[in-house]
Each structure stands twice: as structure tokens, then as C-alpha cells.
Amino acid sequence: MGLDFTAIDFETANGFRGSPCAVGLSKVRGGVVVEEASWLMRPPENHDRFDHHNVRIHGIRPEQVAGLPRFGELFPEIGAFIGGDVLAAHNAAFDLGVIRSGLEVSGLPGPAYDYVCTVLLSRRCYSLVSNSLPYAAEEAGVPLVNHHDAAEDARACAGILIDIAARNGAGSIAELYLSLGLTVSRQEAFDPLRDPLSKASRSALDALAGGGAAAAPVRAYQAGWPEEGANPLPNALAEPGHPLFGQTVVFTGELAIPRPEAKIRSAEFGARPESRVTARTSVLVVGDGFVAADLRSGRLTGKARRVLELHDRGQRIEVLSEGEFLQMLGGHVASAALA
């Protein structure tokens, strides 16, 4: 078997991951992109509100998808393109979560998928201060001009996986993961009429039932230092293949969620939250609307500057936006910049 897979990227209309408005796919055979597909779509009914911040990021407006098939109507074509392939995504917990939540709120079952995460692979195989898609694509030698165009992002994800396989002398995903001591992840098949709903879908449906919106609320500005809160111990039973598992995480800047909550959520996925940057730190999550390009522009907090110093000295450490961090948890706050 050669290096065969399908790379996928979703864009969403709002802060609920089950609100896909665009998808891009790149099919790879023998380490070469052989076919591509992309669709604009209406998100599932009752989850099709377009938030300003999402529109600002990907540029897709509600009038562009008005009258188009909804995600549930398009999924048979999307699923047919994927077939039985392993899926690759940059922050795969998010994109696989889009499939699950989008189908759940559409009242439709979903197939099982084996999948790999190019954020996790980039972290293992590159030495970057940020493993966001633009940085990883640049390292892989893949052009990425229109970031957040779903088709182009899927193509970049495919290129990253092809490059990492080549650097490791792997002729297939199975060989690559064996050489790195990793296990390919799997999202099991589900039927929303029979199986429990995912946490993201339950929260969105509960918000609608209560007359609220699915997106997370924006906290009022508070002067002074954010409350750090306790540093909970990592969940030893968390999934070892998750990109936060085993990481030592520090938070800086104003987050859209309280910092103590961010620490609890990171620990649930096997990370060890701490309050200051040290030689143990492997991930810094930056709030204040930070995006990866800020690493080059110099718009950094003191903790972020410390991270750059440590990285220059050879410490394997990376910087995440809050949006990237929340995507790793399977969702995001609408006001956060995405990967």
C-alpha cells in the first residue's frame, strides 16, 4: 500500500463546530495529489447564523450560501469522495468534530473514520515556534496564499503529510506512524437516534432549547492581571494521541474563556498546566486575538518573548492562538482566530 489518504478542511459559520459552510478535500495516491473537490454549503438548520468574526476570518458570507444544499444534504457526496480513506486534517479533532456534530444536529448517522493530525506530526517532525498551518506549510515547501480557503488549506495539509512521510522514509501512513511510535486515531460510526450526542452538539442544542445562541459568550473586559487559578493534574486516562497529551501548557494574555477554565480543559486532555514559562514549557497559548503572524510582527506578551528566547536556545516549544487551542479541544469561541 502506498501513501494514500484524503486531506480535509472545514470552515464554519459560527462558534459551533457543527456549522460547516465550506469544505475542501485533496485525495492523495502514492504521495501525489490526484483529485480535489470543494463545496460551499448552508450549515444545518438552526445552526446557520454567520458570526462576524468567522466571516472576517474566512470571508464567506451568508448570501453566498443562500439556496445551496445544507451540509446534511451534501454529505453523501463528501462521503463518497472520501470513501474508505484515512482522513488527514490540520487539527483533526476539530475537523472530525465538524463531521460528527454537523451530522448529529442534522439527525443523520455518520461512518467510522481513521484519521491523522498534521499538527501532531508537525510537532513531532519539525522544529517550529508555531505549528499553525501557514508555518507548517512553509516548512513543507507548500504554497499557501489564501489561508482559510478550504480547498487551499486541504491541499496544504496534504503537502505537509507528504513531506513528513518523505523525511521519515515512509511509504505509507502505517509505516510513518510505526516509525514515530504513534497510533492512527479513529472516530467510530454513530447514529444520533441511538448513540449519545457529542458534548459540543449537546451544548449547542441545550443553548437553542434555552433560547440562547450556540456561540460562547464574550466576557466583559477586566482590568488587571487575569486570575491564574489552580494547576490541575493531567488526566492520566486521556487519549495519548491527542496533540495536547503530555504537553506542559502556559497561558498568557486575555482569553475569551477564564484562564482557570482553560487550565481545567487542557488537563482533561492530558496536558499539565502551569503558571509561568520554564524549561518544562512545551506550549504557550496566547489570547488577545493573537494569530501566528504576530510572531513575525513582534506583537507579543512577555511570556511569548520568553518562549521565543527558549526556542532559539533549542527548547522544543510552540505558540498557539487561543482559537487553535480551542480547536484542539474540539470547538472554538467565535471571536478566536482559527488555525
Buried (B, 14 or more C-beta within 10 A) or exposed (E): EEBBBBBBBBBBBBBBBBBBBBBBBBBBBEBEBEEBBBBBBBBBEEBBBBBEBBBEBBEBEBEBBEEBBBBBBBBEEBBEBBEEBBBBBBBBBBBBBBBBBBBBBBEBBBBEBBBBBBBBBBBBBBBBBBBBBBBBBBBBEBEBEEBBBBBBBBBBBBBBBBBBBBEBEBBBBEBBBBEBEBEBBEBEEBEBEEEEBBEBBEBBBEBBEEEEBBBBEEEEEEEEEBEBBEBBEBBEEBBEBBBBBBBBBBBBBBBBBBBBEBBBBBBBBBBBBBEEBEEEBBBBBBBBBBBBBBBEEEBBBEBBEBBBEBBEEEBEBBBBBBBBBBBBBBBBBBBBBBB
